[in-house]
Amino acid sequence: MSDQITVWGIGTTRAMRVHWMLHEAGLKYDCRPIGARTGETQTQAYLSLNPKGKIPAFQHGGFTLSESVAIIRYIGRNFELPEGFFVAANSFEESRLEEWCVFIAMELDAHPLYTMRRHRDLKHIYGAAPEAVDSAREYFLKQLNAAVPPVLENSRYLMGDDFSVADILLTSCLDWAHGYDIPLPKIIMEYRQRISLRPAYLSAVKVCYPNQSMPVQDGGEE
Ligand SMILES: N[C@@H](CCC(=O)N[C@@H](CS)C(=O)NCC(=O)O)C(=O)O
């Protein structure tokens, strides 16, 4: 079986996570720069790869995976990671990492940020819902502020001294929130600032957002 890695998708927060993780792991891969809502996710060829018609999608040899969280966790489990990249030493650490990933994917990304995206930016498709958007913004800050600052007061990253896939996920949501002008507390701004200087982050931005200097948000009209 070939070991070729291919990533489908650029220009979105979810795709950025995958590019970033591959850059952290120093892996060479083939990038297929298709965009969301350009029609490129709806071709028969792409739907046979990801029937959900969404980016990102990932291939490693004959194995295909969608869902940004699952993809970056797969990379974390199956490839050698650089010094300082968190690897769970036991089931407690593995479960704590899982807890962060599920929290960020569900409580920060899928619920509040995606509600804002769908019912404000993409209201021409999904319908306007200004009250839901306001409440999503409030909910994002409530959840973020309850969970993250207490941890960052005592450690550099979510899992302690080592950088992890959970930090990739959180930073991607913070970039998204920043693009929405959601005011982030100082401790979280400093964390985001520190992480955004990582060489892998900077090189991944160039691949994922070839026409922008910063991953502001999921790119205009998707
Ligand atoms: N839960 C998925 C979400 C993927 C997703 O919603 N992708 C959007 C862009 S961020 C997309 O491809 N939209 C295209 C469409 O709906 O046609 C993940 O994290 O990978």
The ligand as an SDF file (V2000), in Angstrom:
LIG
                    3D

 20 19  0  0  0  0  0  0  0  0999 V2000
  -17.3020   18.6420   11.0730 N   0  0  0  0  0  0  0  0  0  0  0  0
  -16.6140   18.8760    9.8320 C   0  0  0  0  0  0  0  0  0  0  0  0
  -17.1340   20.1380    9.2140 C   0  0  0  0  0  0  0  0  0  0  0  0
  -16.7100   20.2810    7.7850 C   0  0  0  0  0  0  0  0  0  0  0  0
  -17.3990   21.4620    7.1430 C   0  0  0  0  0  0  0  0  0  0  0  0
  -18.4970   21.8890    7.5410 O   0  0  0  0  0  0  0  0  0  0  0  0
  -16.7800   22.0090    6.1220 N   0  0  0  0  0  0  0  0  0  0  0  0
  -17.3600   23.1360    5.4390 C   0  0  0  0  0  0  0  0  0  0  0  0
  -16.3600   24.2720    5.3590 C   0  0  0  0  0  0  0  0  0  0  0  0
  -15.6900   24.6870    6.9330 S   0  0  0  0  0  0  0  0  0  0  0  0
  -17.6620   22.7390    4.0170 C   0  0  0  0  0  0  0  0  0  0  0  0
  -16.9510   21.9490    3.4160 O   0  0  0  0  0  0  0  0  0  0  0  0
  -18.7310   23.3060    3.4650 N   0  0  0  0  0  0  0  0  0  0  0  0
  -19.0410   23.0690    2.0970 C   0  0  0  0  0  0  0  0  0  0  0  0
  -20.4690   22.8200    1.8490 C   0  0  0  0  0  0  0  0  0  0  0  0
  -21.2550   22.7500    2.8060 O   0  0  0  0  0  0  0  0  0  0  0  0
  -20.7840   22.7140    0.6690 O   0  0  0  0  0  0  0  0  0  0  0  0
  -15.0980   18.9580   10.0870 C   0  0  0  0  0  0  0  0  0  0  0  0
  -14.7080   19.4070   11.1870 O   0  0  0  0  0  0  0  0  0  0  0  0
  -14.3080   18.5460    9.2380 O   0  0  0  0  0  0  0  0  0  0  0  0
  1  2  1  0
  2  3  1  0
  2 18  1  0
  3  4  1  0
  4  5  1  0
  5  6  2  0
  5  7  1  0
  7  8  1  0
  8  9  1  0
  8 11  1  0
  9 10  1  0
 11 12  2  0
 11 13  1  0
 13 14  1  0
 14 15  1  0
 15 16  2  0
 15 17  1  0
 18 19  2  0
 18 20  1  0
M  END
$$$$
